């Protein structure tokens, strides 16, 4: 019988060096309305976005960051979502800690929150930097369309009417190899477990957040809730959660490469 070889991983895009002088000129002229820093989990996008904001400020363009993370919107979900708020330093951030844990938040809500933050930042003469890894949220506000329904994120299938969200976006992607990314994911997972991630999720359960809601948030909240319910051993928790995050990061990268195939230009940088 013929032997089938496992397909090789898709080649990574070539890294670029961002021309900050040209980017700043385009921001001043209006050729670029929004800068978007995207990338899979553990690729260093938040750190890069903060560094970029400082570099733009040095060129006379103070910037603020709008988060595009579907779980960092929740208060009390800090370690599990990797907020790392200290990374922002003196750079203002938006759409983090805007909902109570256990409540629903979807792409419709994000579009509304984004519009408010974006118009506020621009109205004060500053640059808006969108940063995150939730591809659906990023597409919703950069493609110039709005989702006119209030269904859970997984149920949103169609795009409705055009909106005033920015269409002139400069996309920067944080580039990291699969091997390095997975090693970072595992190291970060161990660190977060040591920092008290299990206690954080136990506390949410004790506060009355339903287990099924936490499971619905996925990844850390799903597997740790199952562990706390006695359905996983400690060893199974790390193994299954690590694998799930690796797979999630791969899906994120697939989404971003799909954006490129649809015509979006992403300038990939090594962090």
Secondary structure, 3 states (H helix, E strand, C coil): CCCCCCCCCCCCCCCCCCCHHHHHHHHHHCCCCEEEEECCCCCCHHHHHHHHHHHHHHCCCCEEEEEECCCCCEECCCCCCCCCHHHHCCCCEECCCCEECCCCCCHHHHHHHHHHHHHHHHHCCCEEEEEECCHHHHHHHHCCECCCCCCCHHHCCCCCCECCCCCCEEEEEEECCHHHHHHHHHHHHHHHHHHCHHHHHHHHHHCCCCHHHHHHHCHHHHHHHHHHCCCCCHHHHHHHHHHHHHHHHHHHHHHHHHHHHCCCCEEEEEC
